[in-house]
Amino acid sequence: AQKITQTQPGMFVQEKEAVTLDCTYDTSDQSYGLFWYKQPSSGEMIFLIYQGSYDEQNATEGRYSLNFQKARKSANLVISASQLGDSAMYFCAMRPLDDKIIFGKGTRLHILP
Amino acid sequence: SQTIHQWPATLVQPVGSPLSLECTVEGTSNPNLYWYRQAAGRGLQLLFYSVGIGQISSEVPQNLSASRPQDRQFILSSKKLLLSDSGFYLCAWSVIGVGSNSPLHFGNGTRLTVT
């Protein structure tokens, strides 16, 4: 069965520090996609970054990078130089072959001034 | 450009009353459409998934149903709401195909409170 696991319910990080949000996934599909979303307190879902299972290089988007370790089935999000505006809920998601995109339970990130 | 509209933004309904939430997408054709529910402080649970008109896949047994009467319209319904139906409902669309790096595009959500 397809599954996404985020083991950190909450994290507190000092402003300007880097932060890593953990995500592991389980699938028997050979081809799949991995996503990260940010959800501020307003509730909107903001797409951050995408990694395809066949992509050899880790994805990067500005301050966001995805540390993709395929053998370990891990897709951690790294935020460099954290800002107060990064405080939000973060979700890891997977698109398997059947396109039924599933999400983890999320990590609530608090950036401290 | 593509946009997704979801309404209403908030809804308070008594137990046993019916429900209808509507979602429409503009600027794209034949999208995959999704309904998710998010309980307070928790992750997104996939409720329904559709690849085309009249084609609905139900992912979780429940008293909710979904319909797709038009290519870009997705409706979530219930005949009789339960207290456990309270939550934040999100509609989303995506381009078909796992090879695509197209992410899910979400509506602004409906916060449903069943009293």
Chai-1 contact restraints between the chains, C-beta under 6 A:
chainA,res_idxA,chainB,res_idxB,connection_type,confidence,min_distance_angstrom,max_distance_angstrom,comment,restraint_id
A,S31,B,V98,contact,1.0,0.0,6.0,A-B,restraint_1
A,F35,B,P103,contact,1.0,0.0,6.0,A-B,restraint_2
A,G43,B,G109,contact,1.0,0.0,6.0,A-B,restraint_3
A,M45,B,F106,contact,1.0,0.0,6.0,A-B,restraint_4
A,F47,B,P103,contact,1.0,0.0,6.0,A-B,restraint_5
A,Y50,B,N101,contact,1.0,0.0,6.0,A-B,restraint_6
A,R95,B,V98,contact,1.0,0.0,6.0,A-B,restraint_7
A,L97,B,V98,contact,1.0,0.0,6.0,A-B,restraint_8
A,D99,B,N32,contact,1.0,0.0,6.0,A-B,restraint_9
A,K100,B,Y49,contact,1.0,0.0,6.0,A-B,restraint_10
A,I101,B,L104,contact,1.0,0.0,6.0,A-B,restraint_11
A,I102,B,L46,contact,1.0,0.0,6.0,A-B,restraint_12
A,F103,B,G43,contact,1.0,0.0,6.0,A-B,restraint_13
A,F103,B,L44,contact,1.0,0.0,6.0,A-B,restraint_14
A,G104,B,G43,contact,1.0,0.0,6.0,A-B,restraint_15
A,K105,B,G43,contact,1.0,0.0,6.0,A-B,restraint_16
A,G106,B,G43,contact,1.0,0.0,6.0,A-B,restraint_17
